Amino acid sequence: MSNRYAVILAAGQGTRMKSKLYKVLHPVCGKPMVQHVVDQISKLKMEKIVTIIGHGAEQVQAQLGNDILYALQKEQLGTAHAVMQAKEMLNGKEGVTIVVCGDTPLIKHDTMEALFKHHEETGAKATVLTVQAEDPTGYGRIVRDEFGHVERIVEHKDATEKEREIQEINSGTYCFDNVALFDALNRVGNDNVQGEYYLPDVIEILKNDQEIVTAYQTGDFEETLGVNDRVALSEAEQFMKKRINEWHMRNGVTIIDPLNTYIGPDVTIGTDTILHPGTILSGNTVIGSECIVGPQSEIVDCEVGDRTVIRQSAAFESQIGSDVQIGPFAHIRPQSDIHGHVKIGNFVEVKKAVFGEGSKASHLSYIGDAEVGRDVNIGCGTITVNYDGKNKFLTKIEDGVFVGCNSNLVAPVTIGKNAYVAAGSTITEDVPGEALSIARARQVNKENYVDKMNKTK
C-alpha cells in the first residue's frame, strides 16, 4: 500500500450560514463538522493530514489541536487554489492524497477506505467519489467517456442543458496521485463564470495527459451532503442522528422514540439499556447496561454504571455508580461522585459532592461541596451551606448519619458517624459520632393567645 495523505478543505467563510461562527465549526450532533471529518480520516493510516484554513483559522486550530498540519489560504480563489496551499508540505511526495471538504460531516471512514482501494487497484491518477442524485441541481456533473471513465466534471453553472440532465454528481471528495496532483494544479486556470480555480479542472488536465481517471460511486447520498446553509445543517443533523441511533439499536439498546432521542457521536451505551423520549446524551458519556434513562433527561460527559435509572433529570461531568436512582427533576452538577445504590430524589441538586454507597437524599435538597459517607439519610429540605460570600467550604457527613428534614449544615462542619441531626436544625459546629444534635429555638406555646389578642382589638 502506498503512502497516504489527506487535505481537508476548511477555508470557506460560509456566508450563506449567516453566522459569526466559522462555517465548519457549526456542530452536527454536538460535534463541529470539521471534527467529524478529521475523526473519520484519522481512523485510516495517514502519513500526513493537512487542513486548509482561512477565516477563523485560530478557532479551527483550537478545535482540532496540534496533531494535524495547517495551511493558510489568505484569499478564497477556489478549491484548486486551496489545495495548492498544501504544496509546501506535500509537493513531490510519492503516494495518494485524498481531498475532502470540511463541511461534509457525514462521510464515513470505510467509504474513504473503499475510495483509496478502488484508486489503487485501477492504477488511476485520480478517482472521484460520486453518487446518484434524484435532483442534481447545483452539483458538478460527472461526464464519462465511451469507456465509462471520467472525462471531466462540469460545475452546474457552467454545464450545458444536456449536461445538466446527468444525475451522477461529484461529491467533492477525490483521491489523487500526489505528484500528478501538484503538477496539474500548476496548470489550472480560472476561465469560468466565477473566475476561480476549480479542483475538478485537474481531472480534465489529467485526461488530456492521457492518464486514467476513475470514479467510485457510493450508494449513500446522505453521506456526501455538503452543508452550506442552516437548512442543510438541519438535514445533516437528522441524518447523523438517525445513523447514530440505528447503530446503538443494532447493538442492543432500546430507543423508544428515535425521532426524539439525541445521542452524540462519542457516547457509549451498554446492552439492554432503555432510552425514553427526550433523552439527550452528549460528550464522552458512558452509560452502562440495563439502565433506564428518560424521559426528558440530559447527560453530558458522565460515566454511569449498570442498572441505574435517571428520570427527568440532568447530569454533567460526573461519576454515577450502578443501581442508582436519580430523579425525577434532579440536577447532578459537575465533579460529583455518586456511588452505587444511592438515591438522589426529586428536586435534589448535587454539586461537587461524593455520595457513599447506599446513601439517600430523596427530596428538595441542595448538597454541594460535600463528602457524604455510606448509608446516610438526608431528610427533605436539607441544605449544605457551603458559601460565605467569598469562599466555598466542605461539609462532611460520615457513615450512618441521619439528617432530619429542613436542616442547614453550615460548612465547614463534620457530622460524626451514626449521629442524628434533629429536624429544623442549623448546625454550625461539628457533631460527635453517635450524638443527637438539636440546633433550633425552644418551642413556646402561649395559651389563650388568640382570645387575648381579639379582646385588645
C-alpha positions in Angstrom: 0.0 0.0 0.0 1.4 3.4 -1.0 1.8 6.3 1.4 -1.5 8.2 2.1 -2.0 11.9 2.7 -5.2 14.0 3.3 -6.1 17.5 2.5 -9.2 18.9 4.3 -10.7 22.0 2.7 -11.9 24.2 5.6 -11.1 27.8 4.5 -14.5 28.9 3.2 -16.2 31.7 5.1 -19.7 30.2 4.7 -21.6 33.4 4.1 -24.9 31.5 3.5 -24.8 30.3 7.1 -25.3 34.0 8.1 -23.4 33.4 11.3 -20.5 34.8 13.3 -19.4 31.2 13.8 -16.9 29.9 11.3 -18.8 27.5 8.9 -17.0 24.2 9.6 -17.3 24.8 13.3 -21.1 24.5 13.3 -22.0 21.4 15.2 -23.8 18.3 14.0 -25.0 16.1 16.8 -22.9 18.2 19.2 -19.6 18.0 17.3 -18.2 20.6 14.8 -18.5 19.5 11.2 -14.8 19.6 10.5 -14.1 17.5 13.6 -16.4 14.7 12.2 -14.3 14.7 9.1 -10.9 14.7 10.9 -12.1 11.9 13.2 -13.1 9.7 10.3 -9.9 10.4 8.4 -7.9 9.7 11.5 -9.2 6.1 11.5 -7.3 5.5 8.3 -3.5 5.1 8.2 -2.4 8.5 7.1 1.2 9.9 6.8 0.0 13.5 7.0 -3.3 15.3 7.4 -3.3 18.9 6.2 -6.2 21.2 6.9 -6.6 24.3 4.7 -7.8 27.2 6.9 -8.8 30.7 6.2 -11.5 32.7 8.0 -11.5 31.9 11.7 -8.2 30.0 11.4 -7.4 30.3 15.1 -10.7 28.8 16.1 -10.3 25.8 13.8 -6.8 25.1 15.2 -8.1 25.4 18.7 -10.8 22.9 17.9 -8.7 20.3 16.0 -5.5 20.6 18.0 -1.9 20.1 17.0 -1.9 16.5 15.8 -2.5 17.7 12.3 -0.9 20.3 10.0 -2.4 23.5 8.8 -2.0 25.7 5.7 -3.5 29.2 5.4 -5.5 30.2 2.3 -5.4 34.0 2.7 -7.7 34.6 -0.3 -10.5 32.3 -1.3 -9.8 31.8 -5.0 -11.4 28.3 -5.4 -10.8 24.7 -4.4 -7.8 24.2 -6.6 -6.1 27.2 -5.1 -7.0 25.9 -1.6 -5.3 22.5 -2.2 -2.3 24.3 -3.6 -1.7 25.8 -0.2 -0.6 22.4 0.9 2.2 22.4 -1.6 5.0 23.1 0.9 4.0 20.1 2.9 3.1 17.6 0.2 4.7 18.6 -3.1 6.9 15.8 -4.6 5.9 13.1 -2.1 5.1 9.7 -3.6 1.7 8.4 -2.6 -2.0 9.0 -2.8 -3.8 12.1 -1.5 -7.4 12.3 -0.5 -9.1 15.7 -0.7 -12.2 16.1 1.5 -14.4 19.1 2.3 -14.6 20.1 5.9 -18.3 20.7 5.5 -19.2 17.1 4.7 -19.7 15.7 8.3 -21.5 12.6 7.2 -18.7 11.0 5.2 -17.5 7.7 6.7 -14.0 6.2 7.0 -15.0 3.0 5.4 -16.2 4.8 2.3 -12.9 6.7 2.1 -11.0 3.4 2.5 -13.1 2.0 -0.4 -12.2 5.0 -2.5 -8.5 4.5 -1.7 -8.7 0.9 -2.6 -10.5 1.5 -5.9 -8.0 4.2 -6.8 -5.0 1.9 -6.1 -6.5 -1.2 -7.8 -7.3 0.7 -11.1 -3.9 2.4 -11.3 -5.6 5.8 -11.7 -4.0 9.2 -11.3 -7.4 10.5 -10.0 -10.5 8.9 -8.6 -13.7 10.8 -7.9 -16.2 9.9 -5.2 -19.6 10.1 -6.9 -23.2 9.4 -6.1 -26.6 9.4 -7.9 -28.8 12.3 -7.1 -32.6 12.5 -7.8 -32.2 16.2 -8.0 -28.7 17.1 -9.1 -29.3 20.9 -9.2 -26.3 22.8 -8.0 -23.9 19.9 -8.1 -21.0 19.3 -10.5 -21.9 16.6 -13.1 -19.7 13.6 -13.9 -19.2 13.4 -17.7 -18.0 9.9 -18.7 -16.3 8.9 -22.0 -17.3 5.9 -24.1 -15.3 3.6 -21.9 -17.1 4.7 -18.7 -14.0 6.6 -17.4 -14.4 10.1 -16.1 -13.8 12.6 -18.9 -14.4 15.8 -16.9 -16.5 17.3 -14.1 -18.7 20.3 -15.1 -20.0 22.7 -12.5 -23.7 23.3 -12.6 -23.4 26.9 -13.6 -21.0 26.1 -16.4 -23.0 23.0 -17.7 -25.0 22.8 -20.9 -28.6 21.8 -20.8 -27.7 18.2 -21.8 -25.0 18.0 -19.1 -27.5 19.2 -16.5 -29.6 16.1 -17.2 -26.8 13.9 -15.8 -27.7 12.6 -12.3 -24.3 11.3 -11.3 -22.7 14.1 -9.3 -19.4 15.0 -7.8 -19.3 14.6 -4.0 -16.3 16.9 -3.7 -14.1 14.1 -2.4 -11.2 12.8 -4.5 -8.1 10.6 -4.5 -5.1 11.8 -6.5 -1.6 10.5 -7.2 0.1 13.1 -5.1 2.9 14.0 -7.6 0.4 14.2 -10.5 -1.9 16.4 -8.4 0.5 19.2 -7.7 1.8 19.1 -11.3 -1.7 19.5 -12.6 -2.6 22.2 -10.1 0.1 24.4 -11.6 -1.8 24.3 -14.9 -5.3 25.0 -13.6 -6.8 28.2 -15.0 -9.7 30.4 -13.9 -11.6 30.9 -17.2 -15.1 30.3 -15.8 -18.1 32.2 -14.6 -16.7 32.7 -11.0 -13.2 33.4 -12.1 -12.0 30.7 -9.6 -9.5 27.9 -9.8 -11.6 24.7 -9.7 -10.2 21.5 -8.4 -12.3 19.4 -10.8 -10.3 21.0 -13.7 -7.4 18.8 -12.5 -9.5 15.9 -13.9 -9.6 17.4 -17.4 -5.9 18.2 -17.3 -5.0 14.6 -16.3 -7.3 13.3 -19.1 -5.5 15.5 -21.6 -2.3 13.9 -20.3 -3.8 10.5 -21.3 -3.9 9.5 -17.6 -6.6 7.2 -16.1 -9.3 8.9 -14.2 -11.9 6.7 -12.5 -15.0 7.2 -10.3 -16.1 5.2 -7.2 -19.8 5.6 -6.7 -21.2 5.3 -3.2 -24.8 4.3 -2.7 -25.4 6.6 0.2 -26.4 10.1 -1.0 -26.7 11.4 2.6 -23.1 10.7 3.2 -22.0 13.2 0.6 -24.2 16.0 1.8 -22.3 19.3 1.9 -23.5 21.9 4.5 -23.7 25.4 3.0 -26.6 26.9 5.0 -28.8 26.3 8.1 -31.3 24.1 6.1 -28.5 21.7 5.1 -27.2 21.8 8.6 -30.6 20.7 9.9 -30.6 17.9 7.3 -27.1 16.7 8.3 -28.2 16.7 12.0 -31.2 14.5 11.1 -29.1 12.1 9.0 -26.4 11.8 11.7 -28.9 11.4 14.5 -30.6 8.5 12.6 -27.2 6.9 11.8 -26.1 7.1 15.5 -29.4 5.9 16.9 -29.6 2.9 14.5 -26.1 1.9 15.4 -27.0 1.8 19.1 -30.3 -0.1 18.5 -28.5 -2.7 16.4 -26.0 -3.1 19.3 -28.7 -3.9 21.9 -30.0 -0.5 23.1 -33.8 0.1 23.2 -34.7 3.6 21.9 -38.5 4.1 22.5 -38.8 7.1 20.1 -35.7 7.6 17.9 -37.0 10.8 16.5 -36.9 12.4 19.9 -33.7 10.9 21.2 -30.4 12.7 20.8 -27.1 10.8 21.1 -23.7 12.3 20.5 -21.2 10.5 18.2 -18.8 9.7 21.1 -21.4 8.3 23.5 -21.1 4.6 24.6 -24.2 2.7 25.8 -24.4 -0.8 27.2 -26.8 -3.5 26.1 -30.4 -3.7 27.4 -30.4 -0.1 28.3 -33.7 1.7 27.6 -33.8 5.3 26.4 -37.2 7.1 26.7 -38.2 10.2 24.6 -36.5 13.5 25.2 -33.2 11.8 26.2 -30.0 13.8 25.3 -26.7 12.0 25.7 -23.6 14.0 24.7 -19.9 14.4 25.1 -17.9 11.4 26.2 -20.8 9.9 28.2 -20.7 6.2 29.0 -24.0 4.5 30.0 -23.8 1.0 31.4 -26.1 -2.0 30.7 -29.7 -2.4 31.8 -30.1 1.3 32.6 -33.3 3.4 32.1 -32.8 7.0 31.0 -35.5 9.5 30.5 -38.0 10.7 29.6 -36.6 14.2 29.3 -33.1 13.7 30.7 -29.8 15.2 29.7 -26.5 13.6 30.5 -23.2 15.3 29.4 -19.7 13.9 29.9 -20.8 11.4 32.6 -19.9 7.8 33.4 -23.0 5.8 34.5 -22.8 2.3 35.9 -25.2 -0.6 35.3 -28.9 -0.8 36.2 -29.1 2.9 37.0 -32.3 4.9 36.5 -32.3 8.6 35.6 -35.7 10.2 35.0 -36.5 13.8 34.1 -33.1 14.9 35.3 -29.8 16.5 34.2 -26.3 15.3 35.0 -22.9 16.9 33.9 -19.3 15.8 34.2 -19.8 13.4 37.0 -19.4 9.7 38.0 -22.6 7.8 38.8 -22.5 4.2 40.0 -24.6 1.1 39.5 -28.1 0.6 40.8 -28.6 4.3 41.4 -31.9 6.1 41.3 -31.9 9.7 40.1 -34.9 11.9 39.7 -37.4 12.9 38.8 -36.2 16.5 38.4 -32.8 16.1 40.0 -29.7 18.1 38.9 -26.2 16.5 39.1 -23.7 19.2 38.6 -20.0 18.8 37.7 -17.5 16.9 39.8 -20.0 14.8 41.6 -19.2 11.2 42.5 -22.2 9.1 43.3 -21.5 5.6 44.4 -23.8 2.5 44.0 -27.3 2.1 45.4 -27.6 5.8 46.0 -30.9 7.6 45.7 -31.0 11.3 44.5 -34.7 12.1 44.5 -37.0 14.8 43.2 -35.7 18.4 43.1 -32.4 17.5 44.7 -29.3 19.3 43.5 -25.8 17.8 43.9 -22.7 19.7 43.2 -19.0 18.6 43.6 -20.1 16.1 46.2 -19.3 12.4 47.0 -22.2 10.2 47.9 -21.2 6.9 49.6 -22.8 3.5 48.9 -26.5 3.3 49.8 -27.0 6.9 50.9 -30.2 8.9 50.1 -31.2 12.4 49.5 -34.8 11.9 48.5 -36.4 15.3 48.3 -35.9 19.0 47.8 -32.2 19.3 49.0 -29.0 21.0 48.0 -25.8 19.1 48.7 -22.8 21.0 47.4 -19.1 20.7 48.3 -19.8 17.7 50.5 -18.5 14.3 51.4 -21.4 12.0 52.3 -20.5 8.6 53.7 -22.3 5.3 53.4 -25.9 4.6 54.4 -26.6 8.3 55.1 -30.2 9.5 55.1 -30.5 13.2 54.2 -34.0 14.5 55.1 -36.2 16.6 52.9 -35.1 20.3 52.5 -31.6 19.8 53.8 -29.0 22.3 52.7 -25.2 22.2 52.9 -24.5 25.9 53.4 -21.2 25.9 51.5 -20.6 29.6 50.6 -19.9 32.6 52.9 -20.0 35.2 50.1 -16.3 34.8 49.3 -15.2 31.2 49.8 -16.6 27.6 49.5 -16.3 25.2 52.4 -16.6 21.4 52.8 -19.4 19.6 54.7 -18.5 16.1 55.9 -21.3 13.7 56.7 -19.9 10.4 58.0 -21.3 6.8 57.6 -24.8 6.1 59.0 -25.8 9.7 59.8 -29.5 10.6 59.8 -30.2 14.3 59.0 -33.7 15.4 59.8 -35.8 17.5 57.5 -35.2 21.2 56.9 -31.7 21.2 58.3 -28.9 23.6 57.4 -25.4 22.3 57.7 -23.2 25.4 57.8 -19.7 24.5 56.4 -17.0 23.8 57.3 -18.7 21.2 59.5 -18.5 17.5 60.2 -21.4 15.3 61.3 -19.8 12.2 63.0 -20.6 8.6 62.3 -24.1 7.4 63.2 -25.1 10.8 64.5 -28.6 12.3 64.4 -29.4 15.9 63.4 -32.9 16.9 64.6 -35.3 18.3 62.1 -35.2 22.1 61.6 -31.6 22.4 63.0 -29.0 24.9 61.8 -25.7 23.1 62.5 -22.7 25.4 62.8 -20.4 23.2 64.9 -19.1 19.6 64.5 -21.5 16.9 65.7 -19.7 14.0 67.5 -20.4 10.4 66.4 -23.4 8.7 67.9 -24.7 12.1 69.2 -28.1 13.8 68.7 -27.7 17.4 67.7 -30.6 19.9 68.2 -29.9 23.4 67.0 -33.2 25.3 67.0 -35.2 27.7 69.2 -37.1 26.0 72.0 -40.9 25.9 71.2 -43.0 28.2 73.3 -46.8 27.8 73.4 -48.8 30.8 74.7 -52.1 29.6 76.0 -55.3 31.5 75.0 -53.2 33.9 72.9 -55.9 34.3 70.2 -58.6 35.1 72.7 -56.5 37.8 74.4 -55.5 39.2 71.0 -59.1 39.5 70.0 -60.0 41.4 73.2 -57.4 44.0 72.5 -58.9 45.0 69.2 
